[in-house]
């Protein structure tokens, strides 16, 4: 599998697993966990998630999927923009956390 080297020197797969659309349907939970685990088995050890995906359910699902396999995973996560209720426009943010890369 092709890899890239981050400025930190960490080597990660060029292709990873995204979790934007998981965790929304409880009936699919077992299948989504199994899919993430299969991806790990196939070498897709970079997983992208964010607290806003599924209102936090995606991160919980990822945590369950990688249980016992933390050493293999490179997790990419975004913070969620917070809307300022007193702002003159709905898009003004009170704060934003940039993406972070963490080895779990």
DAHUCOR-V802318 format. One record per residue. N is the residue number from 1. RES is the residue in three letters. SS is DSSP state (A for helix, B for strand, O for the rest). PHI is phi in degrees with one decimal (none if undefined). PSI is psi in radians with two decimals (NA if undefined). Layout:
n=N res=RES ss=SS phi=PHI psi=PSI
n=N res=RES ss=SS phi=PHI psi=PSI
//
This chain:
n=1 res=UNK ss=O phi=none psi=2.42
n=2 res=UNK ss=O phi=-66.7 psi=2.46
n=3 res=UNK ss=B phi=-125.8 psi=2.87
n=4 res=UNK ss=B phi=-127.0 psi=2.69
n=5 res=UNK ss=B phi=-108.5 psi=2.16
n=6 res=UNK ss=O phi=-78.2 psi=2.84
n=7 res=UNK ss=O phi=-54.7 psi=-0.46
n=8 res=UNK ss=O phi=-73.7 psi=-0.20
n=9 res=UNK ss=O phi=96.9 psi=-0.17
n=10 res=UNK ss=O phi=-67.3 psi=2.33
n=11 res=UNK ss=B phi=-99.1 psi=2.20
n=12 res=UNK ss=B phi=-130.8 psi=2.73
n=13 res=UNK ss=B phi=-62.2 psi=2.52
n=14 res=UNK ss=O phi=-72.9 psi=-0.31
n=15 res=UNK ss=O phi=-121.0 psi=2.33
n=16 res=UNK ss=O phi=-134.3 psi=-3.02
n=17 res=UNK ss=B phi=-107.4 psi=2.26
n=18 res=UNK ss=B phi=-99.0 psi=2.59
n=19 res=UNK ss=O phi=-123.3 psi=0.36
n=20 res=UNK ss=O phi=-55.9 psi=-0.68
n=21 res=UNK ss=O phi=-110.9 psi=0.52
n=22 res=UNK ss=O phi=-115.7 psi=2.78
n=23 res=UNK ss=O phi=88.6 psi=-0.09
n=24 res=UNK ss=O phi=-81.3 psi=-0.45
n=25 res=UNK ss=O phi=-120.6 psi=1.85
n=26 res=UNK ss=A phi=-53.3 psi=-0.54
n=27 res=UNK ss=A phi=-66.2 psi=-0.36
n=28 res=UNK ss=A phi=-98.5 psi=0.02
n=29 res=UNK ss=A phi=-53.5 psi=-0.91
n=30 res=UNK ss=A phi=-61.0 psi=-0.72
n=31 res=UNK ss=A phi=-66.6 psi=-0.69
n=32 res=UNK ss=A phi=-67.2 psi=-0.70
n=33 res=UNK ss=A phi=-63.6 psi=-0.79
n=34 res=UNK ss=A phi=-61.5 psi=-0.65
n=35 res=UNK ss=A phi=-66.4 psi=-0.78
n=36 res=UNK ss=A phi=-61.4 psi=-0.73
n=37 res=UNK ss=A phi=-65.7 psi=-0.68
n=38 res=UNK ss=A phi=-62.3 psi=-0.74
n=39 res=UNK ss=A phi=-57.1 psi=-0.76
n=40 res=UNK ss=A phi=-60.5 psi=-0.77
n=41 res=UNK ss=A phi=-59.3 psi=-0.55
n=42 res=UNK ss=O phi=-90.0 psi=0.06
n=43 res=UNK ss=O phi=97.9 psi=0.06
n=44 res=UNK ss=O phi=-85.7 psi=1.34
n=45 res=UNK ss=O phi=-92.6 psi=-0.05
n=46 res=UNK ss=B phi=-92.7 psi=2.18
n=47 res=UNK ss=B phi=-124.2 psi=2.23
n=48 res=UNK ss=B phi=-101.7 psi=2.25
n=49 res=UNK ss=B phi=-146.9 psi=3.02
n=50 res=UNK ss=B phi=-157.1 psi=2.67
n=51 res=UNK ss=O phi=-63.1 psi=-0.41
n=52 res=UNK ss=O phi=-83.4 psi=-0.23
n=53 res=UNK ss=A phi=-69.9 psi=2.06
n=54 res=UNK ss=A phi=60.6 psi=0.52
n=55 res=UNK ss=A phi=53.1 psi=0.72
n=56 res=UNK ss=A phi=92.9 psi=-0.24
n=57 res=UNK ss=A phi=-67.3 psi=-0.56
n=58 res=UNK ss=A phi=-62.8 psi=-0.75
n=59 res=UNK ss=A phi=-63.6 psi=-0.72
n=60 res=UNK ss=A phi=-62.8 psi=-0.73
n=61 res=UNK ss=A phi=-64.9 psi=-0.73
n=62 res=UNK ss=A phi=-61.2 psi=-0.77
n=63 res=UNK ss=A phi=-56.6 psi=-0.74
n=64 res=UNK ss=A phi=-68.3 psi=-0.70
n=65 res=UNK ss=A phi=-66.5 psi=-0.58
n=66 res=UNK ss=O phi=-97.1 psi=0.08
n=67 res=UNK ss=O phi=-53.8 psi=2.25
n=68 res=UNK ss=O phi=81.3 psi=-0.03
n=69 res=UNK ss=O phi=-128.3 psi=0.33
n=70 res=UNK ss=A phi=-54.2 psi=-0.59
n=71 res=UNK ss=A phi=-64.6 psi=-0.41
n=72 res=UNK ss=A phi=-85.9 psi=-0.35
n=73 res=UNK ss=O phi=-97.7 psi=2.40
n=74 res=UNK ss=B phi=-113.3 psi=1.94
n=75 res=UNK ss=B phi=-98.6 psi=2.24
n=76 res=UNK ss=B phi=-109.8 psi=2.22
n=77 res=UNK ss=B phi=-137.7 psi=2.52
n=78 res=UNK ss=B phi=-110.0 psi=2.60
n=79 res=UNK ss=O phi=-81.4 psi=2.82
n=80 res=UNK ss=O phi=-95.7 psi=2.32
n=81 res=UNK ss=O phi=-65.1 psi=2.48
n=82 res=UNK ss=O phi=-107.7 psi=2.25
n=83 res=UNK ss=B phi=-82.7 psi=2.32
n=84 res=UNK ss=O phi=-85.1 psi=1.95
n=85 res=UNK ss=O phi=-63.8 psi=-0.41
n=86 res=UNK ss=O phi=-92.7 psi=0.07
n=87 res=UNK ss=O phi=-71.2 psi=2.67
n=88 res=UNK ss=O phi=-72.5 psi=-0.37
n=89 res=UNK ss=O phi=-128.3 psi=2.61
n=90 res=UNK ss=O phi=-66.3 psi=-0.32
n=91 res=UNK ss=O phi=-93.1 psi=-0.06
n=92 res=UNK ss=O phi=-69.9 psi=2.33
n=93 res=UNK ss=B phi=-103.4 psi=2.51
n=94 res=UNK ss=O phi=-81.6 psi=-0.60
n=95 res=UNK ss=O phi=-163.7 psi=2.81
n=96 res=UNK ss=O phi=-146.9 psi=2.28
n=97 res=UNK ss=O phi=-97.7 psi=2.14
n=98 res=UNK ss=O phi=-66.8 psi=2.88
n=99 res=UNK ss=O phi=-55.9 psi=2.54
n=100 res=UNK ss=B phi=-127.4 psi=2.62
n=101 res=UNK ss=B phi=-113.6 psi=2.19
n=102 res=UNK ss=B phi=-135.6 psi=2.47
n=103 res=UNK ss=B phi=-90.3 psi=2.15
n=104 res=UNK ss=O phi=-101.7 psi=NA
//
